[in-house]
Amino acid sequence: MSGRLRTRNIHFMVNEYEHDLIMQHVKESGSGTIREYMLDMASKGCVVNVNFDELRDVNYELKKIGTNINQIAHKVNAADAATVSDVRKLQEDWKSVMRIISMKFLRFT
């Protein structure tokens, strides 16, 4: 036992609600154990989880616009023309992406 790096013990009691809350946070953090979670929280100050759902929405919209651009480029290359409805569709898609970006990300600035 004398070769152990961690020789100090910290122990504290919690009520049922606090225990459940801590366990929920442990699961959400992705820490393997309560010990790892508590050590991270105590030594680093906080554990940050990033929710990428909003980025997935934007990515989905951008992929749709990319598909539309490719379709229009194919038409232009084949017939040397793009229709007004094609351009309007691109404008609508662009407005949709900008709306999502402003709703999801610009609110933090």
Number of C-alpha atoms within 10 A of each C-alpha: 6 6 6 7 7 8 8 6 5 4 4 4 7 9 7 9 9 11 12 12 10 16 15 11 15 19 13 12 14 12 15 10 12 14 11 13 21 16 13 14 13 11 9 9 9 12 16 9 9 6 8 8 9 14 14 11 14 18 13 13 18 16 11 14 20 14 12 17 16 12 14 18 15 14 15 13 11 10 9 9 12 16 11 8 9 15 14 11 15 17 12 13 18 15 12 16 18 14 14 17 16 12 12 14 12 10 8 7 4
